[in-house]
Amino acid sequence: MATFNERLRQLMKENGFTQHKLAEAVDVSEPSVYSYYHGFTTPRLDVLVAIAKVFDVTTDYLLGLEDFNAKKRFLNGIAVTKTGWDADDEICCPICGCSVARNDDFHEMRPKHCPDCGTKLVY
């Protein structure tokens, strides 16, 4: 699996970011970004989260813990799973299994994204 600095380099290249531009975007010094970019250090948690937000990726993807970017993978939505057709049966996220609604909930009241994993849901 890729390391943090490899993912950072890839994302910066894909998104046209210089070290200066990333430093401004996440409010750190250029030497700090240089250090991340070359693999000398890894960022603090708050900076890691800020970098993930800038590039719209998960922190797990940035750290090389997963090989796909879950945020991009489910961008177009995925059909929910129903435990049954009765009014009190649950509607679950197909990715994490979280109960997101019940069949008797008004369609407008159902969440558009899973509260646990962020997957866009299609009813």
OpenMM code with the backbone's topology and positions (N, CA, C; nanometers):
from openmm import Vec3, app, unit

residues = "MET ALA THR PHE ASN GLU ARG LEU ARG GLN LEU MET LYS GLU ASN GLY PHE THR GLN HIS LYS LEU ALA GLU ALA VAL ASP VAL SER GLU PRO SER VAL TYR SER TYR TYR HIS GLY PHE THR THR PRO ARG LEU ASP VAL LEU VAL ALA ILE ALA LYS VAL PHE ASP VAL THR THR ASP TYR LEU LEU GLY LEU GLU ASP PHE ASN ALA LYS LYS ARG PHE LEU ASN GLY ILE ALA VAL THR LYS THR GLY TRP ASP ALA ASP ASP GLU ILE CYS CYS PRO ILE CYS GLY CYS SER VAL ALA ARG ASN ASP ASP PHE HIS GLU MET ARG PRO LYS HIS CYS PRO ASP CYS GLY THR LYS LEU VAL TYR".split()
positions = [
    Vec3(0.0831, -0.1183, 0.0000),
    Vec3(0.0000, 0.0000, 0.0000),
    Vec3(0.0877, 0.1248, 0.0000),
    Vec3(0.0304, 0.2311, -0.0481),
    Vec3(0.1027, 0.3568, -0.0581),
    Vec3(0.1244, 0.4191, 0.0796),
    Vec3(0.2297, 0.4983, 0.0897),
    Vec3(0.2562, 0.5716, 0.2130),
    Vec3(0.1902, 0.7087, 0.2055),
    Vec3(0.1848, 0.7759, 0.3204),
    Vec3(0.1215, 0.9074, 0.3258),
    Vec3(0.1834, 1.0037, 0.2249),
    Vec3(0.3168, 1.0109, 0.2228),
    Vec3(0.3782, 1.1097, 0.1323),
    Vec3(0.3547, 1.0751, -0.0148),
    Vec3(0.3443, 0.9468, -0.0485),
    Vec3(0.3122, 0.9093, -0.1870),
    Vec3(0.1710, 0.9534, -0.2241),
    Vec3(0.0764, 0.9327, -0.1326),
    Vec3(-0.0611, 0.9763, -0.1582),
    Vec3(-0.0679, 1.1282, -0.1679),
    Vec3(0.0042, 1.1957, -0.0795),
    Vec3(0.0044, 1.3417, -0.0814),
    Vec3(0.0585, 1.3930, -0.2145),
    Vec3(0.1692, 1.3384, -0.2593),
    Vec3(0.2268, 1.3795, -0.3886),
    Vec3(0.1275, 1.3574, -0.5027),
    Vec3(0.0646, 1.2399, -0.5030),
    Vec3(-0.0318, 1.2053, -0.6078),
    Vec3(-0.1480, 1.3044, -0.6088),
    Vec3(-0.2052, 1.3317, -0.4926),
    Vec3(-0.3201, 1.4219, -0.4835),
    Vec3(-0.2828, 1.5650, -0.5200),
    Vec3(-0.1648, 1.6075, -0.4789),
    Vec3(-0.1200, 1.7429, -0.5140),
    Vec3(-0.1041, 1.7557, -0.6653),
    Vec3(-0.0462, 1.6535, -0.7271),
    Vec3(-0.0269, 1.6559, -0.8723),
    Vec3(-0.1612, 1.6551, -0.9452),
    Vec3(-0.2522, 1.5651, -0.9042),
    Vec3(-0.3834, 1.5543, -0.9686),
    Vec3(-0.4656, 1.6821, -0.9570),
    Vec3(-0.4473, 1.7543, -0.8466),
    Vec3(-0.5281, 1.8732, -0.8207),
    Vec3(-0.4546, 2.0041, -0.8461),
    Vec3(-0.3331, 1.9960, -0.9001),
    Vec3(-0.2573, 2.1156, -0.9344),
    Vec3(-0.2141, 2.1989, -0.8145),
    Vec3(-0.1804, 2.1330, -0.7052),
    Vec3(-0.1383, 2.2038, -0.5843),
    Vec3(0.0129, 2.2106, -0.5758),
    Vec3(0.0640, 2.3280, -0.5435),
    Vec3(0.2046, 2.3426, -0.5079),
    Vec3(0.2146, 2.3270, -0.3564),
    Vec3(0.3360, 2.3142, -0.3063),
    Vec3(0.3536, 2.3065, -0.1615),
    Vec3(0.3056, 2.4361, -0.0960),
    Vec3(0.3307, 2.5479, -0.1611),
    Vec3(0.2865, 2.6779, -0.1097),
    Vec3(0.1339, 2.6842, -0.1020),
    Vec3(0.0673, 2.6408, -0.2079),
    Vec3(-0.0792, 2.6453, -0.2122),
    Vec3(-0.1401, 2.5553, -0.1048),
    Vec3(-0.0837, 2.4360, -0.0852),
    Vec3(-0.1354, 2.3461, 0.0178),
    Vec3(-0.1112, 2.4040, 0.1569),
    Vec3(0.0061, 2.4620, 0.1775),
    Vec3(0.0367, 2.5232, 0.3075),
    Vec3(-0.0657, 2.6304, 0.3423),
    Vec3(-0.1014, 2.7127, 0.2443),
    Vec3(-0.2029, 2.8161, 0.2674),
    Vec3(-0.3397, 2.7540, 0.2943),
    Vec3(-0.3737, 2.6500, 0.2206),
    Vec3(-0.5061, 2.5880, 0.2320),
    Vec3(-0.5292, 2.5225, 0.3680),
    Vec3(-0.4247, 2.4664, 0.4264),
    Vec3(-0.4407, 2.3968, 0.5552),
    Vec3(-0.3779, 2.4735, 0.6712),
    Vec3(-0.3317, 2.5937, 0.6440),
    Vec3(-0.2794, 2.6844, 0.7468),
    Vec3(-0.1604, 2.6270, 0.8238),
    Vec3(-0.0610, 2.5803, 0.7462),
    Vec3(0.0664, 2.5380, 0.8050),
    Vec3(0.1778, 2.6050, 0.7259),
    Vec3(0.3007, 2.5930, 0.7741),
    Vec3(0.4137, 2.6545, 0.7045),
    Vec3(0.4544, 2.5711, 0.5826),
    Vec3(0.5197, 2.6371, 0.4882),
    Vec3(0.5715, 2.5639, 0.3714),
    Vec3(0.6732, 2.4575, 0.4112),
    Vec3(0.7639, 2.4862, 0.5075),
    Vec3(0.8563, 2.3801, 0.5493),
    Vec3(0.7845, 2.2559, 0.6044),
    Vec3(0.6697, 2.2765, 0.6695),
    Vec3(0.5928, 2.1610, 0.7183),
    Vec3(0.5435, 2.0771, 0.6015),
    Vec3(0.4867, 2.1417, 0.4995),
    Vec3(0.4384, 2.0688, 0.3819),
    Vec3(0.5550, 1.9997, 0.3121),
    Vec3(0.6689, 2.0667, 0.3020),
    Vec3(0.7891, 2.0076, 0.2429),
    Vec3(0.8245, 1.8782, 0.3170),
    Vec3(0.8170, 1.8837, 0.4496),
    Vec3(0.8497, 1.7680, 0.5317),
    Vec3(0.7513, 1.6527, 0.5097),
    Vec3(0.6225, 1.6846, 0.4952),
    Vec3(0.5219, 1.5810, 0.4660),
    Vec3(0.5459, 1.5233, 0.3266),
    Vec3(0.5691, 1.6123, 0.2314),
    Vec3(0.5845, 1.5768, 0.0904),
    Vec3(0.7009, 1.4790, 0.0700),
    Vec3(0.8092, 1.5004, 0.1445),
    Vec3(0.9281, 1.4162, 0.1293),
    Vec3(0.9332, 1.2997, 0.2283),
    Vec3(0.8295, 1.2866, 0.3106),
    Vec3(0.8218, 1.1730, 0.4015),
    Vec3(0.9072, 1.1835, 0.5258),
    Vec3(0.9529, 1.3043, 0.5587),
    Vec3(1.0340, 1.3215, 0.6792),
    Vec3(0.9475, 1.3159, 0.8053),
    Vec3(0.8264, 1.3708, 0.7961),
    Vec3(0.7325, 1.3686, 0.9084),
    Vec3(0.5914, 1.3480, 0.8544),
    Vec3(0.5004, 1.3179, 0.9459),
    Vec3(0.3586, 1.3128, 0.9107),
    Vec3(0.2886, 1.4241, 0.9880),
    Vec3(0.1783, 1.4730, 0.9353),
    Vec3(0.1109, 1.5857, 1.0006),
    Vec3(0.0375, 1.5459, 1.1284),
    Vec3(0.0137, 1.6469, 1.2120),
    Vec3(-0.0727, 1.6279, 1.3291),
    Vec3(-0.2114, 1.5893, 1.2795),
    Vec3(-0.2929, 1.5356, 1.3676),
    Vec3(-0.4264, 1.4895, 1.3306),
    Vec3(-0.5108, 1.6010, 1.2703),
    Vec3(-0.5091, 1.7203, 1.3300),
    Vec3(-0.5907, 1.8298, 1.2773),
    Vec3(-0.5478, 1.8704, 1.1372),
    Vec3(-0.4190, 1.8639, 1.1100),
    Vec3(-0.3677, 1.8971, 0.9766),
    Vec3(-0.4025, 1.7853, 0.8781),
    Vec3(-0.3925, 1.6612, 0.9226),
    Vec3(-0.4299, 1.5470, 0.8385),
    Vec3(-0.5753, 1.5585, 0.7942),
    Vec3(-0.6633, 1.5913, 0.8875),
    Vec3(-0.8057, 1.6076, 0.8562),
    Vec3(-0.8251, 1.7234, 0.7588),
    Vec3(-0.7530, 1.8328, 0.7783),
    Vec3(-0.7636, 1.9479, 0.6877),
    Vec3(-0.7184, 1.9110, 0.5465),
    Vec3(-0.6103, 1.8355, 0.5351),
    Vec3(-0.5612, 1.7919, 0.4035),
    Vec3(-0.6652, 1.7016, 0.3370),
    Vec3(-0.7228, 1.6101, 0.4132),
    Vec3(-0.8262, 1.5207, 0.3593),
    Vec3(-0.9447, 1.6012, 0.3066),
    Vec3(-0.9842, 1.7048, 0.3781),
    Vec3(-1.0958, 1.7890, 0.3336),
    Vec3(-1.0611, 1.8650, 0.2065),
    Vec3(-0.9400, 1.9166, 0.1984),
    Vec3(-0.8975, 1.9910, 0.0792),
    Vec3(-0.9075, 1.9035, -0.0449),
    Vec3(-0.8639, 1.7784, -0.0337),
    Vec3(-0.8625, 1.6885, -0.1494),
    Vec3(-0.9870, 1.5992, -0.1585),
    Vec3(-1.0803, 1.6155, -0.0653),
    Vec3(-1.2047, 1.5387, -0.0618),
    Vec3(-1.1779, 1.3878, -0.0628),
    Vec3(-1.0915, 1.3459, 0.0299),
    Vec3(-1.0589, 1.2046, 0.0474),
    Vec3(-1.0734, 1.1697, 0.1951),
    Vec3(-1.0703, 1.0419, 0.2264),
    Vec3(-1.0736, 1.0004, 0.3663),
    Vec3(-0.9324, 1.0039, 0.4236),
    Vec3(-0.9239, 1.0147, 0.5555),
    Vec3(-0.7921, 1.0113, 0.6190),
    Vec3(-0.7289, 0.8728, 0.6030),
    Vec3(-0.8101, 0.7681, 0.6029),
    Vec3(-0.7567, 0.6331, 0.5807),
    Vec3(-0.6910, 0.6223, 0.4434),
    Vec3(-0.7533, 0.6823, 0.3433),
    Vec3(-0.6944, 0.6814, 0.2092),
    Vec3(-0.5616, 0.7568, 0.2106),
    Vec3(-0.5601, 0.8742, 0.2729),
    Vec3(-0.4375, 0.9539, 0.2802),
    Vec3(-0.3244, 0.8777, 0.3482),
    Vec3(-0.3571, 0.8062, 0.4536),
    Vec3(-0.2557, 0.7339, 0.5300),
    Vec3(-0.2138, 0.6024, 0.4649),
    Vec3(-0.2805, 0.5654, 0.3556),
    Vec3(-0.2464, 0.4415, 0.2869),
    Vec3(-0.3077, 0.3185, 0.3511),
    Vec3(-0.4089, 0.3380, 0.4360),
    Vec3(-0.4735, 0.2250, 0.5029),
    Vec3(-0.5775, 0.1577, 0.4148),
    Vec3(-0.6230, 0.2272, 0.3120),
    Vec3(-0.7145, 0.1678, 0.2144),
    Vec3(-0.6722, 0.2132, 0.0755),
    Vec3(-0.6980, 0.1268, -0.0229),
    Vec3(-0.6528, 0.1551, -0.1585),
    Vec3(-0.7538, 0.2287, -0.2442),
    Vec3(-0.8731, 0.2519, -0.1925),
    Vec3(-0.9718, 0.3272, -0.2688),
    Vec3(-1.0189, 0.4434, -0.1845),
    Vec3(-1.0624, 0.5467, -0.2515),
    Vec3(-1.1147, 0.6629, -0.1818),
    Vec3(-1.2646, 0.6466, -0.1687),
    Vec3(-1.3111, 0.6109, -0.0508),
    Vec3(-1.4536, 0.5854, -0.0282),
    Vec3(-1.5392, 0.7048, -0.0654),
    Vec3(-1.4890, 0.8245, -0.0459),
    Vec3(-1.5694, 0.9424, -0.0792),
    Vec3(-1.5960, 0.9496, -0.2287),
    Vec3(-1.4990, 0.9162, -0.3097),
    Vec3(-1.5174, 0.9196, -0.4549),
    Vec3(-1.5958, 0.7979, -0.5027),
    Vec3(-1.5720, 0.6830, -0.4405),
    Vec3(-1.6333, 0.5578, -0.4840),
    Vec3(-1.7857, 0.5639, -0.4773),
    Vec3(-1.8409, 0.6298, -0.3779),
    Vec3(-1.9846, 0.6324, -0.3584),
    Vec3(-2.0458, 0.7673, -0.3917),
    Vec3(-1.9767, 0.8456, -0.4700),
    Vec3(-2.0213, 0.9800, -0.5039),
    Vec3(-2.1574, 0.9802, -0.5707),
    Vec3(-2.1862, 0.8850, -0.6572),
    Vec3(-2.3122, 0.8832, -0.7309),
    Vec3(-2.4253, 0.8156, -0.6555),
    Vec3(-2.4010, 0.7654, -0.5383),
    Vec3(-2.5051, 0.7035, -0.4575),
    Vec3(-2.5133, 0.5536, -0.4795),
    Vec3(-2.5740, 0.4893, -0.3831),
    Vec3(-2.5873, 0.3450, -0.3884),
    Vec3(-2.7197, 0.3086, -0.3220),
    Vec3(-2.7856, 0.2087, -0.3735),
    Vec3(-2.9188, 0.1720, -0.3243),
    Vec3(-2.9133, 0.1207, -0.1807),
    Vec3(-3.0108, 0.1633, -0.1013),
    Vec3(-3.0202, 0.1188, 0.0372),
    Vec3(-3.0666, -0.0262, 0.0433),
    Vec3(-3.0492, -0.0877, 0.1599),
    Vec3(-3.0929, -0.2240, 0.1844),
    Vec3(-3.2126, -0.2192, 0.2785),
    Vec3(-3.3182, -0.2905, 0.2455),
    Vec3(-3.4367, -0.2959, 0.3318),
    Vec3(-3.4414, -0.4316, 0.3998),
    Vec3(-3.4743, -0.4301, 0.5301),
    Vec3(-3.4831, -0.5564, 0.6043),
    Vec3(-3.6173, -0.6245, 0.5842),
    Vec3(-3.7106, -0.5558, 0.5229),
    Vec3(-3.8435, -0.6098, 0.4957),
    Vec3(-3.9318, -0.5000, 0.4401),
    Vec3(-4.0563, -0.5341, 0.4117),
    Vec3(-4.1457, -0.4357, 0.3501),
    Vec3(-4.2512, -0.3818, 0.4459),
    Vec3(-4.2538, -0.4304, 0.5693),
    Vec3(-4.3492, -0.3795, 0.6676),
    Vec3(-4.3100, -0.2381, 0.7099),
    Vec3(-4.4072, -0.1637, 0.7612),
    Vec3(-4.3846, -0.0238, 0.7982),
    Vec3(-4.2754, -0.0064, 0.9027),
    Vec3(-4.2628, -0.1016, 0.9943),
    Vec3(-4.1633, -0.0856, 1.1003),
    Vec3(-4.0280, -0.1493, 1.0682),
    Vec3(-4.0113, -0.2018, 0.9489),
    Vec3(-3.8827, -0.2589, 0.9088),
    Vec3(-3.7828, -0.1474, 0.8788),
    Vec3(-3.6556, -0.1769, 0.9014),
    Vec3(-3.5503, -0.0770, 0.8861),
    Vec3(-3.4985, -0.0672, 0.7434),
    Vec3(-3.4471, 0.0501, 0.7135),
    Vec3(-3.3743, 0.0742, 0.5892),
    Vec3(-3.2302, 0.0979, 0.6324),
    Vec3(-3.1368, 0.0237, 0.5738),
    Vec3(-2.9977, 0.0277, 0.6182),
    Vec3(-2.9031, 0.0738, 0.5080),
    Vec3(-2.7911, 0.1301, 0.5507),
    Vec3(-2.6841, 0.1662, 0.4576),
    Vec3(-2.6219, 0.0365, 0.4057),
    Vec3(-2.6042, 0.0227, 0.2752),
    Vec3(-2.5477, -0.1009, 0.2207),
    Vec3(-2.3978, -0.1154, 0.2456),
    Vec3(-2.3326, -0.0082, 0.2861),
    Vec3(-2.1883, -0.0136, 0.3084),
    Vec3(-2.1548, -0.0522, 0.4520),
    Vec3(-2.2102, 0.0227, 0.5479),
    Vec3(-2.1741, -0.0023, 0.6876),
    Vec3(-2.2823, -0.0746, 0.7660),
    Vec3(-2.4040, -0.0864, 0.7088),
    Vec3(-2.5120, -0.1561, 0.7762),
    Vec3(-2.5882, -0.0735, 0.8775),
    Vec3(-2.5547, 0.0530, 0.8899),
    Vec3(-2.6213, 0.1426, 0.9843),
    Vec3(-2.7690, 0.1586, 0.9477),
    Vec3(-2.8562, 0.1538, 1.0480),
    Vec3(-2.9984, 0.1781, 1.0248),
    Vec3(-3.0174, 0.3277, 1.0017),
    Vec3(-3.0694, 0.3653, 0.8848),
    Vec3(-3.0831, 0.5073, 0.8512),
    Vec3(-3.2266, 0.5563, 0.8557),
    Vec3(-3.3241, 0.4664, 0.8463),
    Vec3(-3.4653, 0.5066, 0.8457),
    Vec3(-3.5521, 0.3825, 0.8629),
    Vec3(-3.6833, 0.4066, 0.8648),
    Vec3(-3.7802, 0.2970, 0.8659),
    Vec3(-3.8693, 0.3128, 0.7439),
    Vec3(-3.9313, 0.2046, 0.7029),
    Vec3(-4.0171, 0.2094, 0.5838),
    Vec3(-4.1304, 0.3099, 0.5962),
    Vec3(-4.1789, 0.3330, 0.7192),
    Vec3(-4.2915, 0.4247, 0.7347),
    Vec3(-4.2493, 0.5717, 0.7453),
    Vec3(-4.1197, 0.6004, 0.7434),
    Vec3(-4.0728, 0.7394, 0.7458),
    Vec3(-4.1068, 0.8071, 0.6140),
    Vec3(-4.1449, 0.9337, 0.6226),
    Vec3(-4.1693, 1.0094, 0.5004),
    Vec3(-4.0399, 1.0178, 0.4210),
    Vec3(-4.0511, 1.0060, 0.2901),
    Vec3(-3.9333, 1.0081, 0.2039),
    Vec3(-3.8482, 1.1333, 0.2280),
    Vec3(-3.9140, 1.2473, 0.2488),
    Vec3(-3.8423, 1.3737, 0.2693),
    Vec3(-3.7636, 1.3742, 0.4001),
    Vec3(-3.8041, 1.2906, 0.4948),
    Vec3(-3.7391, 1.2861, 0.6260),
    Vec3(-3.6182, 1.1920, 0.6291),
    Vec3(-3.6044, 1.1107, 0.5272),
    Vec3(-3.4936, 1.0157, 0.5239),
    Vec3(-3.3632, 1.0888, 0.4915),
    Vec3(-3.2522, 1.0481, 0.5549),
    Vec3(-3.1247, 1.1160, 0.5284),
    Vec3(-3.0745, 1.0889, 0.3864),
    Vec3(-3.0083, 1.1864, 0.3296),
    Vec3(-2.9515, 1.1710, 0.1954),
    Vec3(-2.8161, 1.0996, 0.2001),
    Vec3(-2.7506, 1.1053, 0.3162),
    Vec3(-2.6212, 1.0398, 0.3357),
    Vec3(-2.6249, 0.9597, 0.4652),
    Vec3(-2.5508, 0.8512, 0.4683),
    Vec3(-2.5414, 0.7703, 0.5895),
    Vec3(-2.4724, 0.8518, 0.6986),
    Vec3(-2.5305, 0.8604, 0.8186),
    Vec3(-2.4672, 0.9378, 0.9254),
    Vec3(-2.3374, 0.8754, 0.9766),
    Vec3(-2.3166, 0.7463, 0.9544),
    Vec3(-2.1949, 0.6809, 1.0022),
    Vec3(-2.0795, 0.6867, 0.9032),
    Vec3(-2.1053, 0.6527, 0.7766),
    Vec3(-1.9946, 0.6439, 0.6802),
    Vec3(-1.9988, 0.7495, 0.5703),
    Vec3(-2.1083, 0.8248, 0.5600),
    Vec3(-2.1156, 0.9330, 0.4621),
    Vec3(-2.1576, 0.8923, 0.3222),
    Vec3(-2.1890, 0.7659, 0.3005),
    Vec3(-2.2301, 0.7196, 0.1682),
    Vec3(-2.3589, 0.7883, 0.1251),
    Vec3(-2.3630, 0.8361, 0.0002),
    Vec3(-2.4859, 0.8945, -0.0534),
    Vec3(-2.5849, 0.7815, -0.0768),
    Vec3(-2.7063, 0.7982, -0.0237),
    Vec3(-2.8057, 0.6914, -0.0284),
    Vec3(-2.9109, 0.7164, -0.1354),
    Vec3(-2.9532, 0.6107, -0.2017),
    Vec3(-3.0584, 0.6167, -0.3027),
    Vec3(-3.1719, 0.5276, -0.2542),
    Vec3(-3.2921, 0.5841, -0.2443),
    Vec3(-3.4085, 0.5097, -0.1952),
    Vec3(-3.4920, 0.4581, -0.3095),
] * unit.nanometer
topology = app.Topology()
chain = topology.addChain("A")
for resn in residues:
    res = topology.addResidue(resn, chain)
    for name in ("N", "CA", "C"):
        topology.addAtom(name, app.Element.getBySymbol(name[0]), res)
